[in-house]
Amino acid sequence: MAGKTTVKKEKIGVVIVAAGSSRRMGSTDKIMAPLAGKPVLFHVIEPFLKFRQTGCIVLVLNRRNLSGAKDLLMKYGWDERVVTCLGGKRRQDSVLAGLKKLGKCDWVIIHDGARPRITIDLIRRGLKAARETGATTAAIPVTDTIKLAGTDMVVRWTMPREDLWQIQTPQVFRYDMLMDAFQYNEHDVTDEAQLVELTGGRVKLFMGAYDNIKITTPADLAIVGALMRQRKA
């Protein structure tokens, strides 16, 4: 009798990037800021812990919030999947540090530590979209008119809005693809998808969420708090 076919379980890792300086938040560290009674970081991590396929979750932090994040690990009883590491000078340095701490896996999900509206649905859809090209990012259509201007603040061109997308996280990549992109490219980039693009990779967009806001200023924190209260009501 023929033996049963064994289906390999894919290994999925997560890197949460939270090593920024929070300059525009004043004296408040945005990932530790209170939101619906808990720190922002709590709302970021919980959906990944609840997603059953998640393996290791690496929190990439700066020196200022490293000890505070470790205290949260103890307070909320996050399991051994959650580990921490120190970030670098640039975002891409922090992500690379997280990837090295994570170690080899099949897929890696990169998410901003200041986007607390992440959901299991977004995680699932990101992993599904990534299978087409090996790289994907959440995005939403631009709704405002965008104009290109020079340093003199004179408009050069009004950009075609129907072709423009606002990029969010999560971003999902084959681990080997993303590590190769880091190896062969040293340009300064604003996200990891750009690294893949610069090495000739194809990045697939998938529909993000308009409430998947990145907290950058106190006003953003207030907006996200209002959205969470509305949802609870």
C-alpha positions in Angstrom: 0.0 0.0 0.0 1.3 3.4 -1.0 2.4 5.6 1.9 0.6 8.9 2.7 2.0 12.0 1.1 3.5 14.4 3.6 2.7 18.1 3.0 5.5 20.3 4.2 4.3 23.0 6.6 5.6 26.4 5.5 7.6 28.4 8.0 6.3 31.9 8.4 8.3 34.6 10.3 7.5 38.1 11.2 9.6 41.2 11.6 8.0 44.1 13.4 9.9 47.3 12.8 9.8 49.6 15.8 13.2 51.2 16.0 12.3 54.7 14.9 12.9 57.8 17.0 9.3 59.0 17.2 10.5 62.6 16.7 7.1 63.9 15.6 5.4 62.4 18.7 7.2 64.9 21.0 8.3 63.1 24.2 6.1 60.1 23.6 7.4 56.8 22.3 4.6 55.9 19.8 4.8 52.2 20.2 4.4 52.6 24.0 1.7 55.2 23.7 -1.6 54.2 25.3 -4.3 53.1 22.9 -7.7 51.7 24.1 -6.1 50.9 27.5 -3.0 49.1 26.2 0.2 50.2 24.5 0.2 50.5 20.7 2.7 47.6 20.5 0.1 45.3 22.1 -2.4 45.8 19.3 0.3 45.2 16.7 1.5 41.9 18.1 -1.7 40.3 19.1 -3.1 39.5 15.6 0.2 37.8 14.6 0.1 35.7 17.8 -3.5 34.7 17.0 -2.7 33.8 13.4 -1.9 30.1 13.8 0.7 29.8 11.1 3.0 32.5 12.6 6.3 31.2 13.8 9.0 33.5 15.3 8.1 37.2 15.7 11.1 39.5 15.9 10.5 43.0 17.5 13.2 45.4 16.2 13.6 48.2 18.7 15.8 51.1 19.6 17.8 51.4 22.8 15.2 53.6 24.4 12.3 51.2 24.1 14.1 47.8 24.3 13.7 47.4 28.0 10.1 48.6 27.9 9.2 46.1 25.2 10.7 43.3 27.3 8.6 44.4 30.2 5.5 44.1 28.0 6.5 40.5 27.0 6.4 39.6 30.7 3.2 41.6 31.5 1.1 40.2 28.7 2.5 36.7 28.8 3.5 36.6 25.1 4.9 33.2 24.3 8.4 32.2 23.3 7.7 33.0 19.6 8.2 36.7 20.5 11.9 37.8 20.6 13.6 41.2 20.5 16.7 42.7 18.8 18.3 46.1 18.5 17.7 48.1 15.3 20.1 50.1 13.1 20.5 53.6 11.9 18.2 53.3 8.9 14.9 51.4 8.5 16.5 48.9 6.1 19.3 48.3 8.7 16.7 47.5 11.3 14.8 45.1 9.0 18.1 43.3 8.1 18.9 42.9 11.8 15.4 41.4 12.3 15.8 39.0 9.3 19.2 37.8 10.7 17.6 37.3 14.2 14.7 35.5 12.5 16.8 33.0 10.6 15.8 31.1 7.4 12.1 30.6 6.8 9.8 30.3 3.8 8.0 33.6 4.1 8.7 36.7 6.1 6.1 39.4 6.9 7.4 42.9 7.5 5.1 45.2 9.5 5.4 48.7 11.0 5.3 48.7 14.8 3.2 51.9 14.5 0.3 50.3 12.5 -1.9 48.9 15.3 -4.9 48.3 13.0 -3.3 45.1 11.5 -5.8 42.2 11.2 -5.6 38.5 10.6 -7.5 39.1 7.3 -4.8 41.4 6.1 -2.1 38.9 7.1 -3.9 36.1 5.2 -4.5 38.2 2.1 -0.8 39.3 2.1 0.4 35.7 2.2 -2.0 34.7 -0.6 -1.0 37.6 -2.9 2.8 36.9 -2.3 2.5 33.5 -4.0 2.1 35.1 -7.4 5.5 36.9 -7.5 7.2 36.2 -4.2 6.8 39.8 -3.0 3.7 41.8 -2.1 2.7 44.9 -0.2 -0.6 46.2 1.2 -1.7 49.4 -0.6 -4.7 51.6 -1.0 -5.6 53.8 -4.0 -4.6 57.5 -3.7 -7.8 59.6 -3.4 -6.2 63.1 -3.4 -4.8 65.0 -6.4 -1.0 64.6 -6.4 1.2 67.3 -8.0 4.9 67.1 -8.7 6.8 70.3 -7.8 10.4 71.5 -7.8 12.3 73.1 -5.0 10.8 76.5 -6.0 7.4 75.1 -5.2 6.1 75.5 -8.7 4.0 72.7 -10.1 5.8 70.7 -12.8 3.1 68.0 -13.4 -0.2 66.7 -12.1 0.2 63.0 -11.7 -2.5 60.6 -13.0 -4.3 59.6 -9.8 -5.6 56.3 -11.2 -2.0 54.9 -11.4 -1.0 55.9 -7.8 -1.2 53.7 -4.7 -0.3 54.6 -1.1 1.8 51.8 0.3 1.2 50.3 3.7 2.4 47.2 5.6 2.2 44.3 5.9 4.7 43.4 3.2 5.3 39.8 2.5 8.3 38.2 0.8 10.0 34.9 0.2 12.8 35.0 2.7 15.5 34.1 0.2 14.3 36.8 -2.2 14.4 39.5 0.4 17.8 38.5 1.7 19.2 38.5 -1.9 17.8 42.0 -2.4 19.6 43.2 0.7 22.8 41.5 -0.5 22.9 43.1 -3.9 21.6 46.6 -3.2 22.9 49.2 -0.8 20.6 52.1 -1.9 18.7 54.0 0.7 15.0 52.9 0.4 11.8 53.8 2.1 10.5 50.2 2.2 11.6 46.7 1.5 9.5 46.3 -1.6 11.7 49.0 -3.2 14.7 46.9 -2.6 13.1 44.0 -4.4 12.1 46.3 -7.3 15.7 47.6 -7.6 17.0 44.0 -8.0 14.5 43.3 -10.8 11.8 41.6 -8.7 8.1 42.0 -9.3 6.1 43.3 -6.4 2.4 42.6 -6.3 0.0 45.0 -4.6 -3.0 43.8 -2.6 -5.8 45.9 -1.2 -4.9 47.2 2.3 -7.3 49.1 4.5 -8.0 52.8 4.9 -8.0 52.5 8.7 -4.6 50.8 8.6 -3.0 54.1 9.7 0.6 54.5 10.6 0.9 56.5 13.8 3.4 59.3 13.2 1.9 62.3 15.1 -0.4 62.7 18.2 -3.2 63.5 15.8 -2.8 60.0 14.2 -3.0 58.4 17.6 -6.2 60.3 18.4 -7.7 59.2 15.0 -6.8 55.5 15.6 -8.2 55.7 19.1 -11.5 57.1 17.8 -11.7 54.3 15.2 -11.2 51.7 17.9 -13.9 53.2 20.1 -16.3 53.3 17.2 -15.6 49.7 16.3 -16.2 48.6 19.9 -19.4 50.6 20.1 
